Amino acid sequence: MKIAILSRNKKLYSTKRLVEAGQERGHEMHVIDVLKCYMNINSRASSIHFDGQALEGFDAVIPRIGASVTFYGTAVLRQFETMGIYSINESVAISRSRDKLRSLQLLARKNIGLPITGFANKPSDIPDLIDMVGGAPLVIKLLEGTQGIGVVLAETRSAAESVIEAFLGLHANIMVQEYIKEAGGADIRCLVIGDKVVAAMKRQAKEGEFRSNLHQGGTASLVRITPEERSTAVRAARTMGLNLAGVDLLRAMHGPVVMEVNSSPGLEGIETASGKDVAGNIITFLEQNAKIRSTRTRGKG
């Protein structure tokens, strides 16, 4: 097959591993920067151009679209879809998962475990908002934040009020969530491909930090997940309509809760921690599904 990887940096670990895994299986791999693509949109022969030439003959696409280029990146991906080219994750599913508030609302509709989450627009609603999630300590998140950036733990009610007021004063979109103390600064990243969790790792926050993201200094280790955690991760990915997803779970006293569903999960941490060939599993999924050209966009909303 001729496979396009939509990535802005061919030197990134995840991109390199996907290229290697595809080439090992005899596929023709091309890394394409979405911001360097431009499109001809018409009813007769839509096309995508890159470096002065039309992109033709592709069988499948693996989108690795960063959050900062979601708008243009998903537009390019939609063009591939318009041309009948299979994508492991469709543009609508990526957009759905990138909207943190919308994704939580969809997960809640499917009765998937979540931390209690509040959302408001006016400073006058702050006291009730804090009470709604169980009071302090609580977590305040920028809706546009990624990799743990824009996530604040407010340990007291007064601190929470000050931080929320500051964000709302800057016209930032935020949500407030209950703090899952029993998680102990750790979360579980489940890598879902199709209807299976193919790898999992535990991410532990560094001393004095509650954010477990590897970009924030967290460490990764192998973990054995429970059947309930496995089912929750698969259901969360299915709700978003994603065939490939990194689902982040916290171990709460009442069971696993979903923190985020990532449509472009990094491969380095989870391959290193689990010892699994995740990139190879992604290529295998494409081999099994690209020829029928029917990405399973299973979520709605």
C-alpha positions in Angstrom: 0.0 0.0 0.0 0.9 3.6 -0.4 0.4 5.3 3.0 0.5 8.9 4.0 1.5 10.0 7.5 0.3 13.5 8.2 3.0 14.8 10.5 4.8 18.1 10.7 8.1 16.5 11.8 9.5 13.3 10.2 12.1 13.1 13.0 9.6 12.6 15.8 9.7 9.1 17.4 6.1 8.3 16.5 6.5 9.3 12.9 9.8 7.4 12.5 8.3 4.3 14.0 5.3 4.3 11.7 7.6 4.7 8.7 9.8 1.9 9.9 6.9 -0.4 10.6 5.3 0.3 7.2 8.5 -0.2 5.3 9.2 -3.5 7.1 5.9 -4.8 5.8 6.7 -3.6 2.2 4.5 -0.5 2.1 5.4 2.8 0.5 5.5 5.4 3.3 5.3 9.2 2.8 5.5 11.8 5.6 3.5 14.9 4.6 3.4 18.2 6.5 -0.3 19.3 6.5 0.6 23.0 6.6 2.4 22.6 3.3 -0.6 21.1 1.6 -3.0 23.1 -0.4 -6.3 21.9 -2.0 -8.3 22.1 -5.1 -12.0 21.6 -4.1 -14.4 21.0 -6.9 -17.2 18.5 -7.8 -15.3 16.8 -10.7 -11.7 16.1 -9.5 -10.8 17.3 -6.0 -7.1 17.1 -5.3 -4.4 17.9 -2.7 -1.1 19.4 -3.7 2.2 19.3 -1.9 5.5 20.9 -3.0 4.0 21.7 -6.4 2.7 18.2 -7.2 -0.6 16.5 -6.8 -0.8 13.8 -4.1 -2.1 10.7 -6.0 -2.4 7.0 -5.6 -2.6 6.8 -1.8 -4.5 3.9 -0.2 -4.5 5.1 3.5 -3.7 8.0 5.8 -2.4 8.1 9.3 -3.2 11.5 10.7 -0.7 12.8 13.3 -2.3 16.3 13.6 -1.1 18.4 16.5 -3.7 20.4 18.6 -2.3 23.7 17.4 -3.1 22.9 13.7 -6.4 21.1 14.2 -8.4 23.4 12.0 -6.2 23.2 8.9 -5.1 19.7 9.6 -8.6 18.3 9.7 -9.5 20.3 6.5 -6.6 18.5 4.7 -7.8 15.2 6.1 -11.3 15.8 4.9 -9.9 16.4 1.5 -8.3 12.9 1.5 -11.6 11.5 2.7 -13.4 13.3 -0.2 -11.0 11.6 -2.6 -12.0 8.2 -1.2 -8.8 7.6 0.7 -9.1 5.6 4.0 -8.0 7.3 7.2 -7.5 5.3 10.4 -9.1 8.2 12.3 -11.7 10.4 10.4 -11.6 14.2 10.6 -14.9 14.4 12.4 -13.7 12.0 15.1 -10.5 14.0 15.6 -12.4 17.3 15.9 -14.9 15.7 18.3 -12.1 14.4 20.6 -10.2 17.7 20.5 -13.2 19.5 22.1 -12.7 18.6 25.7 -16.1 19.7 26.9 -18.0 18.1 24.0 -16.1 14.8 24.4 -17.0 14.7 28.1 -20.6 15.3 27.3 -20.6 12.5 24.8 -18.9 10.1 27.2 -21.4 11.0 29.9 -24.2 10.2 27.5 -22.8 6.7 27.2 -22.6 6.3 31.0 -18.8 6.1 30.9 -17.1 6.9 34.2 -15.9 10.5 34.5 -14.7 12.9 37.2 -17.5 15.3 38.2 -17.0 18.2 35.9 -18.4 21.8 36.0 -18.5 24.5 33.3 -19.6 28.1 33.7 -19.3 31.4 32.1 -19.9 34.1 34.8 -17.9 34.9 37.9 -21.1 35.0 39.9 -21.5 31.3 39.3 -18.1 30.4 40.8 -19.3 29.5 44.4 -21.9 27.1 43.0 -19.5 25.7 40.5 -17.0 24.8 43.2 -19.7 23.2 45.3 -20.9 21.3 42.3 -17.6 19.3 42.0 -17.3 18.7 45.7 -15.3 21.6 46.8 -11.5 22.0 47.2 -9.1 20.6 46.3 -10.2 20.6 42.7 -8.6 20.8 39.2 -9.0 23.7 36.8 -8.3 23.1 33.1 -8.1 25.3 30.1 -10.1 23.7 27.4 -7.4 24.5 24.9 -4.5 23.1 27.0 -2.4 20.1 25.9 0.2 17.9 27.5 -0.7 19.1 31.0 -0.2 22.8 30.2 -3.1 24.9 31.5 -4.0 22.5 34.3 -4.0 23.8 37.8 -4.6 22.1 41.2 -6.3 24.5 43.6 -5.9 23.0 47.1 -8.2 25.5 48.9 -11.5 27.2 48.1 -10.0 30.6 48.1 -7.2 29.5 45.7 -9.9 28.0 43.4 -11.9 31.1 43.4 -8.9 33.3 42.6 -7.7 31.0 39.7 -11.2 30.7 38.2 -11.8 34.4 38.4 -8.4 35.1 36.8 -9.1 32.7 33.9 -12.6 34.1 33.3 -11.3 37.6 33.5 -9.0 36.7 30.6 -12.0 35.3 28.7 -10.4 31.8 28.8 -12.7 28.7 28.5 -12.1 26.5 31.5 -13.7 23.5 33.2 -13.5 22.5 36.8 -13.2 18.9 37.9 -13.1 17.0 41.2 -9.7 16.0 42.3 -9.3 12.2 42.4 -6.9 12.0 45.4 -6.8 8.2 45.6 -5.1 8.2 42.1 -1.9 9.4 43.9 -0.7 11.5 40.9 -0.8 8.5 38.6 -2.9 7.7 35.5 -3.2 4.8 33.1 -2.7 5.4 29.3 -4.5 2.7 27.3 -3.6 2.5 23.6 -6.7 1.4 21.7 -6.6 0.1 18.1 -9.9 -1.0 16.7 -11.8 -2.7 19.5 -8.7 -3.8 21.5 -6.3 -2.3 24.1 -3.0 -3.3 22.5 -0.8 -1.7 25.2 -1.0 0.1 28.5 1.3 2.0 30.8 1.1 3.7 34.2 2.3 7.3 34.2 3.4 8.6 37.6 3.8 12.3 38.4 7.2 13.4 39.8 7.5 14.4 43.4 5.5 17.5 44.3 3.6 17.4 41.0 0.1 16.1 40.3 0.2 16.1 36.5 1.4 12.7 35.3 2.1 13.7 31.7 5.6 12.6 30.5 6.1 16.1 29.1 5.8 17.4 32.7 8.4 15.0 34.0 6.2 12.0 34.8 7.6 8.5 34.5 6.1 5.5 32.6 6.0 1.9 33.7 4.3 -1.3 32.7 0.9 -1.9 34.2 -1.7 -4.7 34.3 -5.2 -3.3 33.7 -8.4 -4.7 34.9 -11.2 -5.9 32.6 -13.3 -2.9 33.6 -10.4 -0.5 32.7 -10.0 -2.3 29.4 -13.7 -2.1 28.6 -13.9 1.6 29.6 -11.0 2.5 27.3 -12.5 0.7 24.3 -15.9 2.2 24.9 -14.4 5.7 25.2 -12.6 5.3 21.9 -15.7 3.9 20.3 -17.8 6.8 21.6 -15.4 9.3 20.0 -15.4 7.3 16.7 -11.7 6.7 16.9 -10.0 3.6 15.6 -6.7 4.7 17.1 -6.7 6.4 20.5 -4.8 7.0 23.7 -7.4 6.8 26.5 -6.2 8.3 29.9 -7.8 6.8 33.0 -7.7 7.5 36.7 -8.2 4.8 39.3 -11.0 6.2 41.4 -12.6 4.5 44.4 -15.8 3.9 42.4 -13.9 2.6 39.4 -12.0 3.9 36.4 -12.8 7.4 35.2 -11.8 8.9 31.8 -9.7 12.0 31.8 -9.1 12.4 28.0 -9.3 10.6 24.7 -6.3 11.5 22.5 -6.6 11.0 18.7 -2.8 11.3 18.1 -1.2 9.4 21.0 2.5 9.4 21.2 4.2 6.0 20.8 7.6 6.4 22.5 6.5 6.2 26.1 4.0 3.3 25.7 6.3 1.2 23.4 9.2 1.6 25.8 7.1 0.8 28.9 5.1 -2.1 27.5 7.6 -3.6 25.1 4.8 -3.8 22.5 5.2 -3.0 18.8 2.3 -0.5 18.7 3.4 1.0 15.4 3.3 -2.5 13.8 -0.2 -3.0 15.2 -1.3 0.3 13.6 0.0 -0.9 10.2 -1.7 -4.3 10.6 -5.0 -2.5 11.3 -4.6 -0.5 8.1 -3.8 -3.7 6.1 -7.0 -5.3 7.4 -9.3 -2.3 6.9 -8.0 0.2 4.3 -9.0 -2.0 1.3 -12.6 -1.9 2.3 -12.4 1.9 2.7 -14.9 2.2 5.6 -13.4 4.0 8.6 -15.8 3.1 11.4 -16.9 6.5 12.7 -18.9 5.0 15.5 -19.6 8.0 17.8 -22.2 10.6 17.2 -22.6 14.2 18.2 
